[in-house]
Amino acid sequence: MGVRLRRVYEPVSSGDGKRILVDRVWPRGLSKEKARLDEWAKDVAPSTELRKWYGHCVDKFDEFARRYKAELDDPERAAALSRLRELSEQGPVTLLTATRDVDHSQAAVLAEVLRHGG
């Protein structure tokens, strides 16, 4: 199963497969045409409370990942995660985020869950 991570602001690549935005909030300054998304899976994004608590502080990433994985058990997020899993089983998927530090984002946590089950 090919799951990639990229910033949504990066140019489209031929190897992207399905391009899926996993942020709850639309990326600032980006048109829908330029984003060239296949889906916007905002229902799989972390809660506003968790996102604000984390604030992309790398020192909090491990705890953020633990809390976010717990949130993925919520029925709405679980359904969205199931959809991502189905898509990733059909072919390459690129999880997109506006976050500058992709490796310490919810997209990285989702990729880990999709690749390894959590």
Phi and psi in radians as a Rosetta constraint file:
Dihedral C 1 N 2 CA 2 C 2 CIRCULARHARMONIC -1.683 0.35
Dihedral N 2 CA 2 C 2 N 3 CIRCULARHARMONIC 1.855 0.35
Dihedral C 2 N 3 CA 3 C 3 CIRCULARHARMONIC -2.052 0.35
Dihedral N 3 CA 3 C 3 N 4 CIRCULARHARMONIC 2.093 0.35
Dihedral C 3 N 4 CA 4 C 4 CIRCULARHARMONIC -1.965 0.35
Dihedral N 4 CA 4 C 4 N 5 CIRCULARHARMONIC 2.817 0.35
Dihedral C 4 N 5 CA 5 C 5 CIRCULARHARMONIC -2.147 0.35
Dihedral N 5 CA 5 C 5 N 6 CIRCULARHARMONIC 2.409 0.35
Dihedral C 5 N 6 CA 6 C 6 CIRCULARHARMONIC -2.701 0.35
Dihedral N 6 CA 6 C 6 N 7 CIRCULARHARMONIC 2.786 0.35
Dihedral C 6 N 7 CA 7 C 7 CIRCULARHARMONIC -1.362 0.35
Dihedral N 7 CA 7 C 7 N 8 CIRCULARHARMONIC 2.463 0.35
Dihedral C 7 N 8 CA 8 C 8 CIRCULARHARMONIC -1.153 0.35
Dihedral N 8 CA 8 C 8 N 9 CIRCULARHARMONIC -0.356 0.35
Dihedral C 8 N 9 CA 9 C 9 CIRCULARHARMONIC -1.403 0.35
Dihedral N 9 CA 9 C 9 N 10 CIRCULARHARMONIC -0.240 0.35
Dihedral C 9 N 10 CA 10 C 10 CIRCULARHARMONIC -1.271 0.35
Dihedral N 10 CA 10 C 10 N 11 CIRCULARHARMONIC 2.649 0.35
Dihedral C 10 N 11 CA 11 C 11 CIRCULARHARMONIC -1.069 0.35
Dihedral N 11 CA 11 C 11 N 12 CIRCULARHARMONIC 2.621 0.35
Dihedral C 11 N 12 CA 12 C 12 CIRCULARHARMONIC -1.100 0.35
Dihedral N 12 CA 12 C 12 N 13 CIRCULARHARMONIC 2.454 0.35
Dihedral C 12 N 13 CA 13 C 13 CIRCULARHARMONIC -2.038 0.35
Dihedral N 13 CA 13 C 13 N 14 CIRCULARHARMONIC 2.581 0.35
Dihedral C 13 N 14 CA 14 C 14 CIRCULARHARMONIC -1.101 0.35
Dihedral N 14 CA 14 C 14 N 15 CIRCULARHARMONIC -0.403 0.35
Dihedral C 14 N 15 CA 15 C 15 CIRCULARHARMONIC -1.590 0.35
Dihedral N 15 CA 15 C 15 N 16 CIRCULARHARMONIC 0.106 0.35
Dihedral C 15 N 16 CA 16 C 16 CIRCULARHARMONIC -1.135 0.35
Dihedral N 16 CA 16 C 16 N 17 CIRCULARHARMONIC -0.550 0.35
Dihedral C 16 N 17 CA 17 C 17 CIRCULARHARMONIC 1.139 0.35
Dihedral N 17 CA 17 C 17 N 18 CIRCULARHARMONIC -2.432 0.35
Dihedral C 17 N 18 CA 18 C 18 CIRCULARHARMONIC -1.256 0.35
Dihedral N 18 CA 18 C 18 N 19 CIRCULARHARMONIC 2.201 0.35
Dihedral C 18 N 19 CA 19 C 19 CIRCULARHARMONIC -1.730 0.35
Dihedral N 19 CA 19 C 19 N 20 CIRCULARHARMONIC 2.039 0.35
Dihedral C 19 N 20 CA 20 C 20 CIRCULARHARMONIC -2.225 0.35
Dihedral N 20 CA 20 C 20 N 21 CIRCULARHARMONIC 2.058 0.35
Dihedral C 20 N 21 CA 21 C 21 CIRCULARHARMONIC -1.363 0.35
Dihedral N 21 CA 21 C 21 N 22 CIRCULARHARMONIC 2.246 0.35
Dihedral C 21 N 22 CA 22 C 22 CIRCULARHARMONIC -2.001 0.35
Dihedral N 22 CA 22 C 22 N 23 CIRCULARHARMONIC 0.349 0.35
Dihedral C 22 N 23 CA 23 C 23 CIRCULARHARMONIC -1.631 0.35
Dihedral N 23 CA 23 C 23 N 24 CIRCULARHARMONIC 2.583 0.35
Dihedral C 23 N 24 CA 24 C 24 CIRCULARHARMONIC -1.344 0.35
Dihedral N 24 CA 24 C 24 N 25 CIRCULARHARMONIC -0.548 0.35
Dihedral C 24 N 25 CA 25 C 25 CIRCULARHARMONIC -1.828 0.35
Dihedral N 25 CA 25 C 25 N 26 CIRCULARHARMONIC 2.406 0.35
Dihedral C 25 N 26 CA 26 C 26 CIRCULARHARMONIC -1.123 0.35
Dihedral N 26 CA 26 C 26 N 27 CIRCULARHARMONIC 2.400 0.35
Dihedral C 26 N 27 CA 27 C 27 CIRCULARHARMONIC -1.068 0.35
Dihedral N 27 CA 27 C 27 N 28 CIRCULARHARMONIC 2.305 0.35
Dihedral C 27 N 28 CA 28 C 28 CIRCULARHARMONIC -1.065 0.35
Dihedral N 28 CA 28 C 28 N 29 CIRCULARHARMONIC 2.296 0.35
Dihedral C 28 N 29 CA 29 C 29 CIRCULARHARMONIC 1.298 0.35
Dihedral N 29 CA 29 C 29 N 30 CIRCULARHARMONIC 0.226 0.35
Dihedral C 29 N 30 CA 30 C 30 CIRCULARHARMONIC -1.989 0.35
Dihedral N 30 CA 30 C 30 N 31 CIRCULARHARMONIC 2.214 0.35
Dihedral C 30 N 31 CA 31 C 31 CIRCULARHARMONIC -1.410 0.35
Dihedral N 31 CA 31 C 31 N 32 CIRCULARHARMONIC 2.702 0.35
Dihedral C 31 N 32 CA 32 C 32 CIRCULARHARMONIC -1.108 0.35
Dihedral N 32 CA 32 C 32 N 33 CIRCULARHARMONIC -0.587 0.35
Dihedral C 32 N 33 CA 33 C 33 CIRCULARHARMONIC -1.144 0.35
Dihedral N 33 CA 33 C 33 N 34 CIRCULARHARMONIC -0.762 0.35
Dihedral C 33 N 34 CA 34 C 34 CIRCULARHARMONIC -1.232 0.35
Dihedral N 34 CA 34 C 34 N 35 CIRCULARHARMONIC -0.550 0.35
Dihedral C 34 N 35 CA 35 C 35 CIRCULARHARMONIC -1.165 0.35
Dihedral N 35 CA 35 C 35 N 36 CIRCULARHARMONIC -0.583 0.35
Dihedral C 35 N 36 CA 36 C 36 CIRCULARHARMONIC 0.847 0.35
Dihedral N 36 CA 36 C 36 N 37 CIRCULARHARMONIC 1.007 0.35
Dihedral C 36 N 37 CA 37 C 37 CIRCULARHARMONIC -1.538 0.35
Dihedral N 37 CA 37 C 37 N 38 CIRCULARHARMONIC 2.624 0.35
Dihedral C 37 N 38 CA 38 C 38 CIRCULARHARMONIC -1.587 0.35
Dihedral N 38 CA 38 C 38 N 39 CIRCULARHARMONIC -0.571 0.35
Dihedral C 38 N 39 CA 39 C 39 CIRCULARHARMONIC -2.672 0.35
Dihedral N 39 CA 39 C 39 N 40 CIRCULARHARMONIC 2.724 0.35
Dihedral C 39 N 40 CA 40 C 40 CIRCULARHARMONIC -2.091 0.35
Dihedral N 40 CA 40 C 40 N 41 CIRCULARHARMONIC 1.812 0.35
Dihedral C 40 N 41 CA 41 C 41 CIRCULARHARMONIC -1.655 0.35
Dihedral N 41 CA 41 C 41 N 42 CIRCULARHARMONIC 1.078 0.35
Dihedral C 41 N 42 CA 42 C 42 CIRCULARHARMONIC -1.197 0.35
Dihedral N 42 CA 42 C 42 N 43 CIRCULARHARMONIC -0.350 0.35
Dihedral C 42 N 43 CA 43 C 43 CIRCULARHARMONIC -1.233 0.35
Dihedral N 43 CA 43 C 43 N 44 CIRCULARHARMONIC -0.279 0.35
Dihedral C 43 N 44 CA 44 C 44 CIRCULARHARMONIC -1.603 0.35
Dihedral N 44 CA 44 C 44 N 45 CIRCULARHARMONIC -0.137 0.35
Dihedral C 44 N 45 CA 45 C 45 CIRCULARHARMONIC -1.193 0.35
Dihedral N 45 CA 45 C 45 N 46 CIRCULARHARMONIC 2.727 0.35
Dihedral C 45 N 46 CA 46 C 46 CIRCULARHARMONIC -1.127 0.35
Dihedral N 46 CA 46 C 46 N 47 CIRCULARHARMONIC 2.771 0.35
Dihedral C 46 N 47 CA 47 C 47 CIRCULARHARMONIC -1.087 0.35
Dihedral N 47 CA 47 C 47 N 48 CIRCULARHARMONIC 2.718 0.35
Dihedral C 47 N 48 CA 48 C 48 CIRCULARHARMONIC -1.020 0.35
Dihedral N 48 CA 48 C 48 N 49 CIRCULARHARMONIC -0.706 0.35
Dihedral C 48 N 49 CA 49 C 49 CIRCULARHARMONIC -1.074 0.35
Dihedral N 49 CA 49 C 49 N 50 CIRCULARHARMONIC -0.801 0.35
Dihedral C 49 N 50 CA 50 C 50 CIRCULARHARMONIC -1.175 0.35
Dihedral N 50 CA 50 C 50 N 51 CIRCULARHARMONIC -0.733 0.35
Dihedral C 50 N 51 CA 51 C 51 CIRCULARHARMONIC -1.063 0.35
Dihedral N 51 CA 51 C 51 N 52 CIRCULARHARMONIC -0.770 0.35
Dihedral C 51 N 52 CA 52 C 52 CIRCULARHARMONIC -1.200 0.35
Dihedral N 52 CA 52 C 52 N 53 CIRCULARHARMONIC -0.674 0.35
Dihedral C 52 N 53 CA 53 C 53 CIRCULARHARMONIC -1.071 0.35
Dihedral N 53 CA 53 C 53 N 54 CIRCULARHARMONIC -0.780 0.35
Dihedral C 53 N 54 CA 54 C 54 CIRCULARHARMONIC -1.162 0.35
Dihedral N 54 CA 54 C 54 N 55 CIRCULARHARMONIC -0.854 0.35
Dihedral C 54 N 55 CA 55 C 55 CIRCULARHARMONIC 0.957 0.35
Dihedral N 55 CA 55 C 55 N 56 CIRCULARHARMONIC 0.421 0.35
Dihedral C 55 N 56 CA 56 C 56 CIRCULARHARMONIC 0.990 0.35
Dihedral N 56 CA 56 C 56 N 57 CIRCULARHARMONIC 0.576 0.35
Dihedral C 56 N 57 CA 57 C 57 CIRCULARHARMONIC -1.497 0.35
Dihedral N 57 CA 57 C 57 N 58 CIRCULARHARMONIC 1.908 0.35
Dihedral C 57 N 58 CA 58 C 58 CIRCULARHARMONIC -0.967 0.35
Dihedral N 58 CA 58 C 58 N 59 CIRCULARHARMONIC -0.566 0.35
Dihedral C 58 N 59 CA 59 C 59 CIRCULARHARMONIC -1.097 0.35
Dihedral N 59 CA 59 C 59 N 60 CIRCULARHARMONIC -0.385 0.35
Dihedral C 59 N 60 CA 60 C 60 CIRCULARHARMONIC -1.691 0.35
Dihedral N 60 CA 60 C 60 N 61 CIRCULARHARMONIC 0.040 0.35
Dihedral C 60 N 61 CA 61 C 61 CIRCULARHARMONIC -1.059 0.35
Dihedral N 61 CA 61 C 61 N 62 CIRCULARHARMONIC -0.784 0.35
Dihedral C 61 N 62 CA 62 C 62 CIRCULARHARMONIC -1.054 0.35
Dihedral N 62 CA 62 C 62 N 63 CIRCULARHARMONIC -0.749 0.35
Dihedral C 62 N 63 CA 63 C 63 CIRCULARHARMONIC -1.215 0.35
Dihedral N 63 CA 63 C 63 N 64 CIRCULARHARMONIC -0.677 0.35
Dihedral C 63 N 64 CA 64 C 64 CIRCULARHARMONIC -1.002 0.35
Dihedral N 64 CA 64 C 64 N 65 CIRCULARHARMONIC -0.836 0.35
Dihedral C 64 N 65 CA 65 C 65 CIRCULARHARMONIC -1.065 0.35
Dihedral N 65 CA 65 C 65 N 66 CIRCULARHARMONIC -0.735 0.35
Dihedral C 65 N 66 CA 66 C 66 CIRCULARHARMONIC -1.096 0.35
Dihedral N 66 CA 66 C 66 N 67 CIRCULARHARMONIC -0.819 0.35
Dihedral C 66 N 67 CA 67 C 67 CIRCULARHARMONIC -1.161 0.35
Dihedral N 67 CA 67 C 67 N 68 CIRCULARHARMONIC -0.686 0.35
Dihedral C 67 N 68 CA 68 C 68 CIRCULARHARMONIC -1.145 0.35
Dihedral N 68 CA 68 C 68 N 69 CIRCULARHARMONIC -0.756 0.35
Dihedral C 68 N 69 CA 69 C 69 CIRCULARHARMONIC -1.039 0.35
Dihedral N 69 CA 69 C 69 N 70 CIRCULARHARMONIC -0.649 0.35
Dihedral C 69 N 70 CA 70 C 70 CIRCULARHARMONIC -1.133 0.35
Dihedral N 70 CA 70 C 70 N 71 CIRCULARHARMONIC -0.693 0.35
Dihedral C 70 N 71 CA 71 C 71 CIRCULARHARMONIC -1.125 0.35
Dihedral N 71 CA 71 C 71 N 72 CIRCULARHARMONIC -0.478 0.35
Dihedral C 71 N 72 CA 72 C 72 CIRCULARHARMONIC -1.163 0.35
Dihedral N 72 CA 72 C 72 N 73 CIRCULARHARMONIC -0.196 0.35
Dihedral C 72 N 73 CA 73 C 73 CIRCULARHARMONIC -1.407 0.35
Dihedral N 73 CA 73 C 73 N 74 CIRCULARHARMONIC -0.258 0.35
Dihedral C 73 N 74 CA 74 C 74 CIRCULARHARMONIC -1.007 0.35
Dihedral N 74 CA 74 C 74 N 75 CIRCULARHARMONIC 2.370 0.35
Dihedral C 74 N 75 CA 75 C 75 CIRCULARHARMONIC -0.914 0.35
Dihedral N 75 CA 75 C 75 N 76 CIRCULARHARMONIC -0.752 0.35
Dihedral C 75 N 76 CA 76 C 76 CIRCULARHARMONIC -1.146 0.35
Dihedral N 76 CA 76 C 76 N 77 CIRCULARHARMONIC -0.783 0.35
Dihedral C 76 N 77 CA 77 C 77 CIRCULARHARMONIC -1.217 0.35
Dihedral N 77 CA 77 C 77 N 78 CIRCULARHARMONIC -0.657 0.35
Dihedral C 77 N 78 CA 78 C 78 CIRCULARHARMONIC -1.078 0.35
Dihedral N 78 CA 78 C 78 N 79 CIRCULARHARMONIC -0.687 0.35
Dihedral C 78 N 79 CA 79 C 79 CIRCULARHARMONIC -1.147 0.35
Dihedral N 79 CA 79 C 79 N 80 CIRCULARHARMONIC -0.736 0.35
Dihedral C 79 N 80 CA 80 C 80 CIRCULARHARMONIC -1.148 0.35
Dihedral N 80 CA 80 C 80 N 81 CIRCULARHARMONIC -0.690 0.35
Dihedral C 80 N 81 CA 81 C 81 CIRCULARHARMONIC -1.124 0.35
Dihedral N 81 CA 81 C 81 N 82 CIRCULARHARMONIC -0.697 0.35
Dihedral C 81 N 82 CA 82 C 82 CIRCULARHARMONIC -1.057 0.35
Dihedral N 82 CA 82 C 82 N 83 CIRCULARHARMONIC -0.703 0.35
Dihedral C 82 N 83 CA 83 C 83 CIRCULARHARMONIC -1.098 0.35
Dihedral N 83 CA 83 C 83 N 84 CIRCULARHARMONIC -0.763 0.35
Dihedral C 83 N 84 CA 84 C 84 CIRCULARHARMONIC -1.079 0.35
Dihedral N 84 CA 84 C 84 N 85 CIRCULARHARMONIC -0.703 0.35
Dihedral C 84 N 85 CA 85 C 85 CIRCULARHARMONIC -1.097 0.35
Dihedral N 85 CA 85 C 85 N 86 CIRCULARHARMONIC -0.752 0.35
Dihedral C 85 N 86 CA 86 C 86 CIRCULARHARMONIC -1.045 0.35
Dihedral N 86 CA 86 C 86 N 87 CIRCULARHARMONIC -0.820 0.35
Dihedral C 86 N 87 CA 87 C 87 CIRCULARHARMONIC -1.080 0.35
Dihedral N 87 CA 87 C 87 N 88 CIRCULARHARMONIC -0.712 0.35
Dihedral C 87 N 88 CA 88 C 88 CIRCULARHARMONIC -1.211 0.35
Dihedral N 88 CA 88 C 88 N 89 CIRCULARHARMONIC -0.431 0.35
Dihedral C 88 N 89 CA 89 C 89 CIRCULARHARMONIC -1.370 0.35
Dihedral N 89 CA 89 C 89 N 90 CIRCULARHARMONIC -0.329 0.35
Dihedral C 89 N 90 CA 90 C 90 CIRCULARHARMONIC -1.527 0.35
Dihedral N 90 CA 90 C 90 N 91 CIRCULARHARMONIC -0.333 0.35
Dihedral C 90 N 91 CA 91 C 91 CIRCULARHARMONIC 2.866 0.35
Dihedral N 91 CA 91 C 91 N 92 CIRCULARHARMONIC -3.032 0.35
Dihedral C 91 N 92 CA 92 C 92 CIRCULARHARMONIC -1.055 0.35
Dihedral N 92 CA 92 C 92 N 93 CIRCULARHARMONIC 2.505 0.35
Dihedral C 92 N 93 CA 93 C 93 CIRCULARHARMONIC -2.338 0.35
Dihedral N 93 CA 93 C 93 N 94 CIRCULARHARMONIC 2.383 0.35
Dihedral C 93 N 94 CA 94 C 94 CIRCULARHARMONIC -2.024 0.35
Dihedral N 94 CA 94 C 94 N 95 CIRCULARHARMONIC 2.056 0.35
Dihedral C 94 N 95 CA 95 C 95 CIRCULARHARMONIC -1.491 0.35
Dihedral N 95 CA 95 C 95 N 96 CIRCULARHARMONIC 2.177 0.35
Dihedral C 95 N 96 CA 96 C 96 CIRCULARHARMONIC -1.935 0.35
Dihedral N 96 CA 96 C 96 N 97 CIRCULARHARMONIC 2.481 0.35
Dihedral C 96 N 97 CA 97 C 97 CIRCULARHARMONIC -2.527 0.35
Dihedral N 97 CA 97 C 97 N 98 CIRCULARHARMONIC 2.687 0.35
Dihedral C 97 N 98 CA 98 C 98 CIRCULARHARMONIC -1.458 0.35
Dihedral N 98 CA 98 C 98 N 99 CIRCULARHARMONIC -0.234 0.35
Dihedral C 98 N 99 CA 99 C 99 CIRCULARHARMONIC -0.994 0.35
Dihedral N 99 CA 99 C 99 N 100 CIRCULARHARMONIC 2.386 0.35
Dihedral C 99 N 100 CA 100 C 100 CIRCULARHARMONIC -1.183 0.35
Dihedral N 100 CA 100 C 100 N 101 CIRCULARHARMONIC -0.703 0.35
Dihedral C 100 N 101 CA 101 C 101 CIRCULARHARMONIC -1.722 0.35
Dihedral N 101 CA 101 C 101 N 102 CIRCULARHARMONIC 1.456 0.35
Dihedral C 101 N 102 CA 102 C 102 CIRCULARHARMONIC -1.044 0.35
Dihedral N 102 CA 102 C 102 N 103 CIRCULARHARMONIC -0.616 0.35
Dihedral C 102 N 103 CA 103 C 103 CIRCULARHARMONIC -1.203 0.35
Dihedral N 103 CA 103 C 103 N 104 CIRCULARHARMONIC -0.276 0.35
Dihedral C 103 N 104 CA 104 C 104 CIRCULARHARMONIC -2.125 0.35
Dihedral N 104 CA 104 C 104 N 105 CIRCULARHARMONIC 0.827 0.35
Dihedral C 104 N 105 CA 105 C 105 CIRCULARHARMONIC -2.198 0.35
Dihedral N 105 CA 105 C 105 N 106 CIRCULARHARMONIC 3.006 0.35
Dihedral C 105 N 106 CA 106 C 106 CIRCULARHARMONIC -1.105 0.35
Dihedral N 106 CA 106 C 106 N 107 CIRCULARHARMONIC -0.508 0.35
Dihedral C 106 N 107 CA 107 C 107 CIRCULARHARMONIC -1.093 0.35
Dihedral N 107 CA 107 C 107 N 108 CIRCULARHARMONIC -0.671 0.35
Dihedral C 107 N 108 CA 108 C 108 CIRCULARHARMONIC -1.156 0.35
Dihedral N 108 CA 108 C 108 N 109 CIRCULARHARMONIC -0.698 0.35
Dihedral C 108 N 109 CA 109 C 109 CIRCULARHARMONIC -1.130 0.35
Dihedral N 109 CA 109 C 109 N 110 CIRCULARHARMONIC -0.787 0.35
Dihedral C 109 N 110 CA 110 C 110 CIRCULARHARMONIC -1.058 0.35
Dihedral N 110 CA 110 C 110 N 111 CIRCULARHARMONIC -0.750 0.35
Dihedral C 110 N 111 CA 111 C 111 CIRCULARHARMONIC -1.053 0.35
Dihedral N 111 CA 111 C 111 N 112 CIRCULARHARMONIC -0.738 0.35
Dihedral C 111 N 112 CA 112 C 112 CIRCULARHARMONIC -1.079 0.35
Dihedral N 112 CA 112 C 112 N 113 CIRCULARHARMONIC -0.785 0.35
Dihedral C 112 N 113 CA 113 C 113 CIRCULARHARMONIC -1.082 0.35
Dihedral N 113 CA 113 C 113 N 114 CIRCULARHARMONIC -0.764 0.35
Dihedral C 113 N 114 CA 114 C 114 CIRCULARHARMONIC -1.185 0.35
Dihedral N 114 CA 114 C 114 N 115 CIRCULARHARMONIC -0.661 0.35
Dihedral C 114 N 115 CA 115 C 115 CIRCULARHARMONIC -1.344 0.35
Dihedral N 115 CA 115 C 115 N 116 CIRCULARHARMONIC -0.671 0.35
Dihedral C 115 N 116 CA 116 C 116 CIRCULARHARMONIC -2.198 0.35
Dihedral N 116 CA 116 C 116 N 117 CIRCULARHARMONIC 0.047 0.35
Dihedral C 116 N 117 CA 117 C 117 CIRCULARHARMONIC 1.371 0.35
Dihedral N 117 CA 117 C 117 N 118 CIRCULARHARMONIC 0.201 0.35
